[in-house]
Amino acid sequence: MAESKRDTNDTIKLTDTSGGALGPYLGTHIGFQRNKPKMIGQQVQLIGAKAIGFFLSNPRGGAKSSYTVKQAAAIKSAISQSGILPKHILPHSAYAHNLANNSGKIEWMKKSLLYELQMAEQLDIPGIVLHPGSADKNDSRGAAEQTISQGKSAALDRVVASLNELLPKTKTSIYLETMAGNINVVGGKKLCSNVLGSSFADLQYIISRIDAGNKSKIGVCLDTCHLYVSGYDITSADKFEQLMTQFDTTVGLDYIKGIHLNNTKELLGSGKDRHSNIVVGNIPIETFKYIVNFKGFQNIPIITESRFKAEGNNKDDNKDDKDNKDKPDINDKDNNKDNNKDNNKDNNKDNNKDNDKDDEEQDKDEDKTKVDDFDVRGEIALLYSLVDKQT
């Protein structure tokens, strides 16, 4: 494929805050537990990453506490020794956090999310990625299009209210992720989608209503797979550039604080959230080349979400690697004895039990989706091979 001759800063303008940093900062989502901080350095070394992402808590269960002082110190030390800067870490909030929820569950969701925001703050990480949420099925079930729109607006308003409540309580920013436009997901581009964040209009609606004092703590994380399956055509560098012009007009490019770089085998506009590695899918390498060379993206974390586990993990980890299920069983009650022993020394007994279970479930539920079997180290190396020498 012929390389594009376009200067990636010709058409779209985005504030370059790199300060001379030698980006881009590429990496992947890694497995991580609060009581296994050495996992960070092991995986960074194995994959050659300059950026990473990880879950701060069990993806489907949320957080029951922030870090202890000892845990935070150990994790910060591991991050420092890995050579990764905190600003190049893109943590992911639990899927359990649906701020559009219209039930009594919203209170514990907000409490769990606040714990995660505090955890990021303990590690000096500037922001975390959050799925905007899903409208309640009763908001629009069996309704006419006008009522569906009204129901979605109500869901978006609930998200805004929760964000305005939480952001003043922390220094940590929240990066709203662009979502796949499934029928029940808020933010989808499809007219009847209840998924929040899969359309730029959803993101604009939320961001424009964030209180002025919190505006600096809201951002966006682009997910290339989600963009494509929501109906945004990014099958060439030109089309991605045009899309960013549209995003700039609707939301503002300066809100982009991180990128999830994923391919997909699903069809354009399918609404199906199924990631694949960058070399396997309908989004061409040309698009990824444009993204990693764009001047305005040189100092933000750009990570893939391919399956990756560091060597030396426990047997349960290895079993999960082999199975690589889309929806792992998070109710498995087997505990790692070494982790339990460490937790008992560091925390009170009640918190230890919760944290042990959370860590165990988090480890088993690390993947969002099943991805193709591909060497992640090779994937990252390929991405760096796409970087122009002058970048």
Order of alpha helices (4+ residues) and beta strands (2+ residues): beta-alpha-beta-alpha-alpha-beta-beta-alpha-beta-beta-alpha-beta-alpha-alpha-beta-alpha-beta-alpha-alpha-alpha-alpha
